[in-house]
Amino acid sequence: MFKYEEAIVNISKLKPCPVKVTLHTEKMLKDLTGIVKTNPDQIEPIVVAILGSEQYILNGDLRVKAFENAGKDSIKSWCINVKTISDVVRLHIELNTHGSINPIKMAEAVRYLEKHNVVPLVDKRYLELAKKTLYPKVRQEWDDFIITACQKHPNVDLPIHIIEKIADFSTEKEQLTATTVILDTVRTLKSNRFVFPAPPALEVILSSLTQRQSEKEIIVFEPPESEKKGWKKPNMKEAENLIRGSSHNSLVRCKCGRDLLLDTKTHRVSDVNFDQENQCIKLVDGDGQAAYVVPPTVIEFLKVEDGQSLRVVTIDGPRELEKFAKSLKSSSFRMVVVTCN
């Protein structure tokens, strides 16, 4: 537990965090500078880490720049004594979980801390993103774009699902192509708008670069054996956060006790219900259309192996069933007939 002490610090002695994860625009700096010039007492104190003789900004680098622009030499702060530079980075990212975050920098900060054997208290998606590779040229493209955007737009937000999607591509060429396609889409918007495509729209934009799947994607979340006793059932918001940005409507089979379905168009999460009448699992998407998943017992009966596909045929009556049976050229197969009466 760290102890905070209020103090007035000299701005010239302050250093930025080794890995800064926040995004600030020139418009934000200009507006804040105006407030500092007219009423500096309105500005909240910054948070500073004291490491030996060094002072690092944990939270409030935009306020520091605004005070500098306003000709101020000092600023109010809350100071914390820390023991290592990893404490500085960890506290910086934990104190800046809200507002505009650069996910590329956040992943970099996570990797930095992991090298120092520190696990930060951040969203699991940042931990997963840190495991992926973003090629240097791709990183530079995004760095240059963000700098320009912060100069041009009043607010800039880089959603994590954008960088997650880029990092999913395995080669530098694919990542660069996907980056170009996404950034060209953003640049074609009106000058007063700055918004990245939502996950469903992003899938459409990158459809020519990815292999589309028509089936529902199965995502399985299972806690490690050592954590199962303390693993709690996710609520709707937690389930949504787990799979937001997934490329398809996704069935979440959580071994902690719940099956959920996320509609990526609306981000609504619904329960998975067992349809007793038809003996199958019934899912209802946000648009009200029902989808059905074949139960494991049926899969076992059909002896379906990895890589094999299932043929689904809709038959309206006995005659059509007879025609279907006669059209089959081979008898070496298994069939499951599901009726609604």
Disulfide bonds with the S-S distance in Angstrom:
none
